[in-house]
Amino acid sequence: MSIAAKKIPSCSELTVRLDKTDSSTETNTLFRFCFGRDASEQSVDGTVNIPIPLQVLGNGAKFEVWETSEPVHSGRIANNMFFAASKSWLMIHTTVFIDDTSDLSSLTQDIYNNMLNEVVQRNYQDIVRTWNYIPEINKGDGDSERYRQFSLGRAIAFESHNCNIEALPAGTAIGSAAGTRLGITILAAKSDNIRVENPRQMSAFQYPRQYGPRSPSFARAVLLSQCEFPLLLVSGTASILGHESVHTSKLINQAEETTLNIISLRDAALKQTVKAQSFSTGSLRIYVRDKADFPLAVDSLKKLLHNSDHSTPDYIVLLGDICRSDLLVEVEAVYQASHALAGNTASA
Ligand code: 3EB
């Protein structure tokens, strides 16, 4: 008796795609990001929509849809905090109004404490990704800058949950316009996954004191090694070498340095797993600080905008402030691993 060798993806498989139309709210949608929206109308049983309050400049996608083959349930945790969960994955999302009277450090600490408590209570153990959208992220001087206050509160929350630096999630921290709401989203997994750091960059959690009272709590990338076709969740990546911003005020050079950083990170990830021979397809979010930089940024990132199988990765360009005021462009990505055995011979 011969049994076909066709492999069925394991149940925990997760996929990510950009979508131009409102086609999803299918049952296998875990959650979806909605670009260009500040508030969302949540219904307790439907797909959880995560608003991203940034203007869409390029490529027109309206949604980034995260899907799983597992049954999904969702609901409200508290007034403005929502979750979506399957057997392997838990997403928690909240938005909060802030103004100049807000203590962003303690507010962030409270939000993260609540979210981390939920993760523990619901029996998920590995926080793999966070997205943080902070209104006017560069407002305030020195250590009182909003981004630095946010980083301080986040660091204390992770520390008080005994989340050590080897277990930090991949991250994004981007600034939105005045008057939008602070938006924080976390994704947790049932089992442990692999952290990837970048040999070209100092680990962010080790940045020296000059960048703020507490260093940022994120890993350069997390490889979802529990999946049969692992996803590489690449943190927001910018023109930083070691710990220093390089090519300040030069958009093209920053985009090229960012490209080198992401390629280096992908190479580092391949060395840490036997489950991936290459990363063949991807989905990218490109953030630019200045609207006018958009076409040039896309052009200068061209090496990232080709998959190794010669297809083009999906991408979206968003108007957002980078968390260091001397940076003009940042890119985050999701890459899907392919196996040599699956017939793919190209390398990433
Ligand atoms: C950097 O490499 C650029 O604080 O969560 C990128 C990704 C950055 C995530 C965060 C910050 C964060 O330091 C900034």
Residues whose N, C-alpha, C, O or C-beta is under 5 A from the ligand:
A	BS01	3EB	G171 T172 A173 A204 P216 F218 S235 G236 T237 A238 I240 C323
